[in-house]
Amino acid sequence: MRTLSILTVVTLVTAYALAFFYAPMDAVEGLRQKIFYLHVPLALVALGGFVAGGVLAIQHLRTRDRKWDLRSYVAIHMALIFGIGTLVTGSIWARAAWGHWWLWDEPLLVSFLIVFLLYACYQPLRFAIEDPERQARYASVFAIVAGVFVPINFAAVRFAQEHTHPRTLSSSHNLPGPAWLAFFVALAGMVLLYVTLCRYEIAAKNVRFAMRRLRRRLGEDVVAGRSAAPQ
Amino acid sequence: MRPTSALLRKELRLEWRSREVVPAMALFSVTTFVVFHFGLQKDTVDGSLAAGVLWVTLLFAAMLGANRLFVSDAQDGALEGVLLAPVDRTALFVAKAVAFFAFLALVEVVAVPAFYLLLLGPSAGDAVPGLLAVLVLADAGIAIVGALVSGMATQTRSRDLLVSLLGLPLLLPVIIGAARATTPLFALGGAGSLPGKWMAILGLYDLVFGLIAVAVFDFLLEE
């Protein structure tokens, strides 16, 4: 875990050093284009995290091993946090580039908001179910359905805009080589950050479970409060 | 097939005897049209506005119905009774979804004429066959996702909240497709042709979520 953490920090620092000093300044957008190296990796990792949560949930339903539920929960939880980052950076970029905080004719922005709103129901759903076993089962069903929903939603929203508006984010299609390099390093750094944070959260949860077990064994009356997280 | 049809008969008979859900959904739809009339401050609507008003109303009415879909099963251990029978759980889901589809169709028998009468501008009557096709495809999607979400939310403590919270984002592709497909039908000065692309997307949505729902519904009913 220590190696992973160090690797994450090094990759991220390299990525943003590359983005600022090595990648050329965008001819049209100038300095504000630099947010591309933060926003796009955040979005990709968040979406990947949502889908990964669904895949882990399939594992949970197949094996009935609760550790998969914990992993699925953490994957979605962390993806939600990355999702907030994506929406905030996206809004800032939209404001800087197009003068509006929000644009309905940008399919990526809109689809991402829909996906985010759907996953925002994940924690309330878990919280509304008291029985831990059932909570895990229902959360997995949700994660699978929502994981399938992600690509379908993107396709539907993309089609809806196809004729009304040209692709605005075309700057990503004709990036020069150094910019691509910086982008891929940033993406790798973001994936590493996601994995590292997920592993920290899983470790923290496991430590808490172990603590609770030990205190029970010592005869203490430990009551686990209601929680959206796996118990 | 026999358990499915038996369960479906049970659903329909229950609704026929209590007459609880469908009349409420129909009344809600008509009232919502009146609300739209005042909210939009328009006497008639057409084009994309008409499509939006119709589909938002139908979607919210469907959420109302989805809330009640599993209520009778939660009472008096009725669901346990069904689960004790040596029947595939998929049959229960199919029966629920088909019953919900029938409820939606019944509601639309009232709501769509009311929409034509109260709000729709002078558009041609030849929109009806196209509209029927869109209604069938969209209702199938709403019925599938509605039954799944209702089954998911029914065992939780905040049932009515979760059905809408989960159902609305999941059904957004249906609303996008249905609204896009019906917009040319309600165009001022004669109905345009039905956009095949949107029908294909609605059909694809129904297919994918139908398969997914059948695959995961079993897991909601284990005890």
Chai-1 contact restraints between the chains, C-beta under 6 A:
chainA,res_idxA,chainB,res_idxB,connection_type,confidence,min_distance_angstrom,max_distance_angstrom,comment,restraint_id
A,L61,B,F219,contact,1.0,0.0,6.0,A-B,restraint_1
A,I114,B,P169,contact,1.0,0.0,6.0,A-B,restraint_2
A,I114,B,L172,contact,1.0,0.0,6.0,A-B,restraint_3
A,L117,B,P169,contact,1.0,0.0,6.0,A-B,restraint_4
A,L118,B,P169,contact,1.0,0.0,6.0,A-B,restraint_5
A,C121,B,L165,contact,1.0,0.0,6.0,A-B,restraint_6
A,C121,B,L166,contact,1.0,0.0,6.0,A-B,restraint_7
A,L125,B,L162,contact,1.0,0.0,6.0,A-B,restraint_8
A,A128,B,T156,contact,1.0,0.0,6.0,A-B,restraint_9
A,A128,B,R157,contact,1.0,0.0,6.0,A-B,restraint_10
A,A128,B,S158,contact,1.0,0.0,6.0,A-B,restraint_11
A,I129,B,T156,contact,1.0,0.0,6.0,A-B,restraint_12
A,R137,B,F219,contact,1.0,0.0,6.0,A-B,restraint_13
A,Y138,B,M152,contact,1.0,0.0,6.0,A-B,restraint_14
A,V141,B,V216,contact,1.0,0.0,6.0,A-B,restraint_15
A,V141,B,F219,contact,1.0,0.0,6.0,A-B,restraint_16
A,V141,B,L220,contact,1.0,0.0,6.0,A-B,restraint_17
A,I144,B,V216,contact,1.0,0.0,6.0,A-B,restraint_18
A,V145,B,I212,contact,1.0,0.0,6.0,A-B,restraint_19
A,V148,B,I212,contact,1.0,0.0,6.0,A-B,restraint_20
A,I152,B,P173,contact,1.0,0.0,6.0,A-B,restraint_21
A,N153,B,P173,contact,1.0,0.0,6.0,A-B,restraint_22
A,A156,B,P173,contact,1.0,0.0,6.0,A-B,restraint_23
A,A156,B,I176,contact,1.0,0.0,6.0,A-B,restraint_24
A,A156,B,I201,contact,1.0,0.0,6.0,A-B,restraint_25
A,A160,B,I176,contact,1.0,0.0,6.0,A-B,restraint_26
